[in-house]
């Protein structure tokens, strides 16, 4: 059977017309992102979301005529704004590297002087000469960023750094000019703070960039060039190599062994093995021949094919995956609100504590002005709101990237958080635990209806449905020589069946037990075909349990979750499947509204919520109602758009990995937040009581960010088995 229908899963509805997506450059930290979100709210944008790592900024705007005004207001804050489709440029990282290098070269002699007896390097004038360029670079770098954040109403970490180095440099300069003594000269501390923080920013940017590497890898899967067949005359083909952006739907393309498929399409002739692992997480190659669909970005491992492009640019599966993951990165889990709330008030609080430390040191602890200033500077420098701001988004970005490359598409970081909490997984049967590749078995006819007539009527009804049963009937009977029957007003009733009328006005309905019961028909077969209340045919359907179903259920049970089966199928078939895969709790013969009620009862009785796995139209309400709805890529569009997690490859094989990844992610976020709070809870008092110098504070602050990003990156390599 062709797997052509398996890949529609990744396609999302178009963005709303009132949604704007931009790329904003110049964000220094997560507080910058928070301040920009606050600014956008002030200027009338709705639901702003700013991703610090990529600069991707989205918001809704009821009047798109105001877009240029809003873009200009962002630019006035000192940020650079471009279209979201514009690739990120590495200019900022290069500029940061140059600044860091200059500062390091000038600071190093002063650090060396701390451990040697080189008298000239202890001379305040020499230190002033070395420190002044470093101070100017620092005040420009951190000062501009701090001013931008103050304008938007959320002070970022750079405000603390700018205040610290300005106070330290000013005190040092006044002491040097007024010959007030060494105790208030901090040139080496000022230069060291600037250098260490710049080094930290540089390391942090490189590390944060790694958190988005999976998304970039997906983005780069599409090859830059394609071989287009420009003519087919007398059996001779002319092939031209063109940019993939010039490919249009309908173009014929040649793909050879080792090439990447340039865009989505259908195989016209030829065949071969495709490696779709980067897109679906399926490690085994899949065979594709004539009339099968192929995904842009997959690799033709062997064989040669001619394909017709069916989707290009933003309409491709690959583009939809990347878009879905990027959107998901901006949906914040509730746990992030803790970090965001603390970050928003953190800087003003630290400034207040620094002033308090300075005042109390002079008034009550007998400190000199120099000693009090050192402690106040240390408090300002050691405090790190970025650690709290980075704790959640870095973990979410790594997790979503890893999920995407394992064939798991998650609609938002909040979904990962909910999935980690669920304690129960409920399954649909047909197409979920079973292959969904239903086979039509015995056909029985009644009341003078012939086999040929029954087949024609079944095809006429089922062609209007995407349900697995409908697809099985069409595979069995369509094109088998049956005469077409014209039916009108065909209506599909979720979980019940399908009905329509012929030209003579006779009503035909096809369905299971509900249709049979409505018409007082006693029939043990799976489907009945009814004409004006009288049975004319019945069908037996056969289905195979998915080979991975038993393993998946066992792993879920081993993870401490309970399971159930909720299905509209017959009691006998549901219990047979449940017994084979290891599910004890079975709720058979449920209509869509009854499935919904069964799920609600479950959700009220189990802690943490219920994840529901399904793929049919009749599963859509239940998927939407569940704590986490999980659909397969082979499912109906309605089911996939109702779900929060999509499992690619039309298989439940990756379900345990999705649950495990969500648990790892939430655990990592908690570790990050614990470290961020502990770090600040310990270091601020130590600095206030004089146990940390400003220089030591700068070093600790730098490494606190790097530790959090490094811990998040561990999600990339942790075992999901």
N, C-alpha and C positions, 0 to 999 in steps of 0.2 A: 504493500500500500504506500502511496506517496505521502510524504510528510509536508506537502506543500502548504498546508494550512497552519503549520506550527508556529510561524514566525510573525503573525499579526500582533502578537502579544505586546510587543514593545511600542506600538504606535499609540500615542496619547492624543486626545483631542487638541486642536489648535489653541494657542494661547488666546485668552480673552482680548478683545480689541482694545480694552482700556489698560492692558498691562504693558509696562515699559521695562526693558532690560538694557542696562548699560554696563560698561566696564570702567571702574574708577581706579586710577593709579595714584599712589602716594599715601596709602593707608599704612601707618607704622605699626599698629598693634590692634588688638581686639577692641580696646576702648575707642580707637579711631572709628571703627565700624559702628560701635554704639552711638558715638556722637553724630555720625553721618545719618544714622537711622532717625535720631531725634531731630536733626535739622530738617530732614525730608518731611517728617510729620508736621513740623512748624510751617513749612511752605505749602502744605496742602496735599502732599502725596499720601495715599492710603496703603496700609500694610507694607511698609518698606522693609526690605531684608537685604543686608549687606554681608557678603562673604569676605572676610578679611584676607584669606589666603589667595583668592583669585581676583578680588576686586569686583566680582560680579554683583551688581546691584539691581534689584527688581522692586517695583512698586506699582500701584494702580493709580490711574489718573483719569478722573471723570471728564476733564476737558483737556484733550491732547494739544490744544492750542497753547497751553501753558508750559509745554515741555521745554522749549528753548529758554524760558524764564527760569525754570528749575535747574536746568543744566548750567546756566550762567551763575546761579546762586551757589552751586557746588564748586564751580571754578573759582569763585571769589573766596572760598574757604582755602584755596591753594591746591586743590586736587585737579588732576587731569582727567577729563571725561571723554570716552570714546564709545562707539557702538559695541554691543556685547559680542558681536561676531569678530571684532578686531582681535587678532592674537596678541597675547601679552608680550611686551618687549622687556628684555633684560637690562634696560638702561639704568633703572633704579638700583639694581644689585651691583652693577659695574661702578656707579657713582659712589655707592656705599663702600665698596671695596677700596676705592681710591682714597676716600676720606679716612677710612680705618687705617690704611697703610701709612699715610702722612702722620696721623696722630700717634701711631705706634712708634714710628722712627723718632719722633720728637720726645715721646714719653719715656722710651727705654733708658736713655742716659740718667734720668732722674730716679728711675727704679733701681738702676745699677748703683747709684750713689747711696741708696739706703743700706746697701750691703757691703760697701767698700769705703775706703778712707779718702776717696778722690775729693780733695777740698774744693776745687773749682766748681764741682757739680753741686756743692752745698751752698754756693754763693746765691743769695736771693735774686740778684740781678740776672745771673745766668739762668736761674730757674724761671724768672719772669720772661726772659727772651724765648726760652723753649716752650713755656706753657701758653703764652699769648696766642700763637696761631692755633693751638689745639683748642683753647677756650673759644676763639672766634668761630672755628668750625663747629664746635659743640653748640654754642648759643644760636648759631644759624640753623643747624640741623634740628635741635630739640626745641628751640624757641619758636620757630615758625610752626612746627607741629603743635606745640602747646597752645599757641595763640589761636590756631584753627579750631582746636577742640574747645577752647573757652568760648569762642564765638558761637559754637553750636550748643553749648550748655552742658557738655559732659567732659570734664577735665580728664585728659589721658595721662599716662605715665610720664610722658615727656615734660609735662608741667613740673613734676617733682624734680626731674633731672635738671631742667633749665633753672629753676629756683635755687637748687643746691649749688650748681657750678657758678651761678651769678653771685650768690652770697659769698662763696669761698673765694672767688677771684677778686671780688670787690674788697673783702676784708684783707686779703693778701696785698693788694695794690696799695691800700691805705696804710697798712703797716710798713710797707717798703718805703713809700714816699715820706711818711711821718717818722720813720725810724723807731717804730713802736716795739720792736723785738720779734723774736722768731716764733713765739707761741701762737700768733695769729697769721702766720704765713703758711698757706696751704697750696702753693703752686703745683707741687708734685701730686697732691691728692686730687686737685681739680683736673689736671691732665690725665691722671690714671682713671678717674671716674668716666671722663669722656671716652677714653680709649676702650676701657673694658665694656662699657655699654654699647659702643659701636660694634665691637667684636661680637657681643651677645646678639645684637640685632642682625648682624650678618649671618651668624650661625643659625639663628632662629629662622630667618627667611629661607635659608637653604633647607633647613629641616622641614619647615612648613610646606615648602614646595614639594618635598617628597611625599607629603600626605595626599597630594592631588595627582601623583604620578600615574595612578591607575586610570584616572579619567583622561589624562593626556595620552596614555598608551592607547586607550580606546579611540580617542580622537584621531590618532595617527594611523589607525588600521587601514583607513581608506587610501588606496594607492593614488599617487598624483597623476598617473597617466593611464590611458586605456587604448586598446586596439579596436578601432571601429571598422566594420566592413562597410565600405562606401558604395560598393556595387556588386551585383550578382548577375553578370552577363555571360551567356553561353557556358555556364559552369565555372567561369573565372571570377575570382574575388579580388577586389582591390582593398587592401588594408592600410589604414592610416593611423599613426600614433598621435592621439590628441590628449589635451588636458582633461582630466576627469570632470572638471567643471563645465566642459563643453558638451558632455554627453547629455542627450535628451531622451525622454521616455519614448520607447519605440525603436531606438537605435539597436542595430545588431552588433554585438561585440564578440571578439575572439579572445578566449582565455586558454593559456597553455599551462602545462605542468609547472608548478612552482610559483605561478602568478597568484596575486590576490584578486578576488572578484571585485571589479571596480565599483559596482553599484547593485542594488537589488534587481532581480530579473527572473526570467523563466528560461530553462534550457530548451533551445530549439532543436539542436542535434548534438550528437556526441554524448559523452558521459565521463564520470570519474569519481574519485574519492575526495571529499572536502573535509578540511580541518576547520571546525567551527568552534574550537575550544575557547578561544578568547571571548566569544560572544555568548556561548551557551553553557560553558563549563563542562561540556561533554568531551571527554578525552579521546573517545574512539572516533575514527573518521566515519563519515556518512556517505552513502552512495547516492549520486544524483544522475538521473538520465532525463530523456526528453519529457517535457511538460512539468518537471519538478522545479520548485522555486529554489533560488540561491540567494544568500545574504551577502551584501557588499562588505568587504573586509575579511571574509573567510578565505582560506588558502586552498587552491586546487592541488592536492598532494600528488595525484596522478591522473592522467587522462588529458583530453582536450575537449573543450565544449564551445559551441556557439550559443550565445544567450541573447535574449531580447530584454533590454532595460525596461523595467516597469515603474521604478521610482528612483528619483535622483535628488541630490542636495539634501535639504532638511526633511524630505519625505521618506528617507531610507530608514531601515531598522536601526542601523548604527547611529545615525543622527538622533533618532528617538531615544535610544539607550542613553547616550551622552546627555541629552536634554533632561531625561528623567532623573538621572543621578545628580546633575547640577541643581535641579529644582529641589531634590531631596536634601541636599547639603544645607539649604537655607531654611528648612523647616526644623525649628529648634525643639528639642525635647524639654519637658518641664524641668528636668534636673539642671538644665542650663540657666534657667531663670535665677537660680541661687547665685551662680557666678556673676551673671549680668547685674543683678540687683546690688551685690556687694561692690562690683567694679564701679558702678555709677556714683556711689558715695565715697569710694575709697580715697581718691586723691584729696578732696577737701578735708577729709578726716585726718589723713597723714600730715597735711600742711598744718592743721590745728595742733596735732600732737607735737610736731617739730617746734612750733612756736612755744607751746607749753613747756617742752623740755628745756628750751633756751631760757625762758623766764624763770622756771622753778630752779634751774641750775644756778642762776645768778642770785635769786632771792633766798633760797632755803638750803642749798647744798654747798654753798661756799665755793662755787666754781668761778674761775676767772672767765672773762668774756671769750677768750680763745677756746678754753675747754668746753664751755657751754655751746659755743658755735660748732665745734667738732661733733658733739653729740647730736645736735639738731640736724646737721648735715648728714650724719650717718643714718639717722631715722628716715630722712627724706630719700636717701639713695637706696637703702636696703629694702624699702617697701616695694612690693611688686604686684600691682593689680593685673598685669598681663598674665601672670601665672593662673589666676582664677579665670580670666577671660579665655585663655587657651585650653583650659582643662577639658571642656566638652567638644568644641568644634573640631579640634585636631583629631580626637578619637573618632568622631562621627565621619569625618572625611576619609580617614584610612579605612574604616569599616565599610562604608558605602562603596569605595573603590574596590576593595577585596570582594565584596558581595557581587558586584557587577561582573568581575572577571571570573567568578565561579557560577555564573548563570543565575544569580539571584538579584532581582531588581526590587529595590525597596523605596517606597514613596515617603521618604523623610526620616530624619533622625528620631522624631517622636515615635515612629513605627517601631524602630529598633528597641526603644525603651519599653513600649507596651508588649512587644513580643518576648522580651526577656522576663516579663512578669507573669505571662500566662502559665497556668498549671494544668490546662486541659486542651487537647487537640481533638476536634470533631471533624470527621470526614464525610463527604458525599461518597456515593458508591460508583455509579456509572461514569466512566471517564476520569475518575480520580484514583480509586483503589483498583478499578479494572481498567483495561486498556482503552476503553471507549471505542475501540475498533469492533463495534458490534457486527455480528454476522446474522443474516436472515436465515432462519432455519425453515421449518415446515410451514407451508402456506395451505390453509384449508378454506374452501369456499362453500357458501351456503345459498339457499333460496334462488337457485338458477344462475348465480353469478359464475362466470368462467374465470380460470386462472389469469388469462390474458387481460380480461376486463378489470379484475381486482388489482393486478399489477399497475395498469394504466392509471387507475383511480388513486392508488397509493402514491405513485410518482407525482401526479398532479397536485396532491395535497402537500407532500413532504418537500417539494422543491422550494417551498416558501419558508422553510425552517433551517436553522443551523444546528439543531440538536443532534447529538450523536446517533440517536435512533433514526432521524430523518436521513442523515448521511449514509447510514447502513442500507436503508431501503433504496436510496438513489443509486448506491454502488451496485446493488443486486439487480435492479430492474431497469434503470435508465439506460437507454441505448441497446436494449435487448430485443428491439423490434416491436415493442408495444405501441399501439396507436395513441397519439396524444389526446388527452381529454381536457376540454376547456372548463375551468372552474373560476367562479368569481367570488368576491367578498370573502377571500380566504383569511381566516383569523387564527392565530396561535394563542392558546390559553395556557399560561405558565403552569407546568406540573400536571396538566390535565390532558391536553391533546391539541388537535387542530381540526378545523371544520371549514367547509366552503359549499357553494351551490353550483350545480351545472346549469346549462342553458334552459333546461326544462323546469328549473326551479326546485329540483330535488336537493335536499340537504344531506351532505356526507360529513361524517365525523370519524376521526381515527384517534385512538388513545388506549389507555390501560384500564385499570379497574374502575376509575371514576366514570368514564364513558360507558363501560359495561353496566355499572350500577344504575346510571341515569336511565338506561334503556331496558332495565330489568333483564339483562342478558347474563346467563350463567355460562362462563367460558373460562377454562383454566389457562388458555394461552396468554402470551404477554400483551398482545395488541389485538384490538377488534376494529373492523371497518364497518361502520353502520350507515345505512341509507334510510332516511326518514324513519328512524327508530327500529329498523330491522337489520340484524346482522347479515352481512354479505361475505365477510372474510375474516379470518383470524391468523395471527402470525406468532411463531415461536422465535425468540431472539436469543442468540448465544453470545457470551462475552468472556474474555479471558482476564484473569487477575494479573495485574502488572507484575513482572518478575521481581521488581524492587520493593513491592508493597510490604511483604512480610518483614524484610530487613529494616525498612523505614519505621514500621510500627514498633518493632523490637527495640530499636535505638531510642525512640521517643519514650517508651516505657522505662528503659534503662536510665534515661535522664531525669526520671522522677515525675513525669507527667502522666496523667490518665488520658484515656482515649474513648471515643464513642463513634458510632456510625449513625448518621441521620440521612435517610434516603426515601425517595418516593417509590422505590421498587417494592416488589412483593416480599412478604415476610420470609418465605422460604429462601429466596435468592439472597436477601440481606444477611440472614444467619449463616448461610453457606460461606459467603465471602468473609464475614466477620470471624468465623471459626478458623478459616484458613490463614488469615493474616494475624490473628491474635487479639482481636477486639472483643471485649466482654459486653459492653453496654451498646445495645442495638435498638434503634428507633425506626422501624420500617413503615412503609406505606404512608408517608407524610406528604401532604400537599405543600406548596410554597409557604402559605400562611402558617401551616402546622409546623414546618421546619423552623420558621421564625420563632414561634412560640416555644418549641423544644429548646432552641438555643437560648432564649431568654431565661427559661427555667434553669438551664445549666449555668448560665452566667451569674444567676442569683445564688447558686448553691456551691460554687467553687471559688476559692480565693485566687486573686490575680487575673481572672478573666479567661476567656476561651478564644482559641484560634480556630477558625473554620476554613477547611480546605475544600474547594469545589470548582467546577468549571462550566456549568450549564447556565442557561438563561434563568431557569428556576432557582438557581443558587444566588442570584444577584442580591435579593433583599437580605438574605442570611449573611452573605459576605460583607455587606455594608453595615449590618447590625453588630457583627462580632467584634470583640476587642481588637483582633487583627484578622482581616480577611486575606486568604491566600489562594491565588488562582494559578492555573497552569497556562502556559503559552499556547496550548492547543484549545483553550476554552473559548467561549463566545466573547465578543467584544463587550457586551453588557457586563458579563461576569468579571472580565479583566479590569474594566473601568470602575467596578465596585470594590475591587480588592486593593489592599495596601502593599502586598508582596506578590510578585510574579515570579514563578519558577519556569525557567526557559527549558526548551527541549521537549515540552509537552510531557514532563515526568515529575513525579514527587521525590525523585532520588535526592535532591538537594535540600529537602525540608529539614532534616536534622541539622545540617550545616548552618542553615539560616537561623535556627533557634540557638545553636551553640555560639554563633557569631554575635548574636544580639546579647547573649549573656556575657561574653567576653568584653564586648564594647561597654556595657553598663558598668561592669566591674572595673574596667580601665578608667572610665570617667570618675567613678567614686574614689579610686586611688589618686587620680590627678587632683581632684578637689581636696581630698584629705591632705595631700602634700602641700597644696597651695595655701590652705588655711593654717596648717602646722608651721610651714615656713614663715609666714608673716607673724603668726602668734609668738614664735620663738625669737625671730631676729629683731623685730621692732623693740621689744623690751631690752634685749641685749644691747642694741645700739643706744637706747635711751639712757642706760646705766653705764655706758662707756666701755662695754666689753667688745664692741666692734668699731673699727675705724671706718671713715667714709670709703677708703680704698677697699677694705675687706667687704664692706657692704656692696660695693659695685660688683665685685667678683661673685659674691653669693647670689645677688639679684640676677646676674647674667646666667648663671648655671641653673637657677631654679626654672627658668623658661625652657632651657635646653633639656633638662631632665623630664619635664612634662611632655614635650614634643617627642622625645626619645621613647618614653613609656607608651605613648600613643602609637608610635611606629611599630611597636612589638605586635600589634594586632595583625600586621601583614604576615607574620611568620608563625603565629601561634596555631597549634593543631586544632582542627575543627572536628576531628574524629572522636 
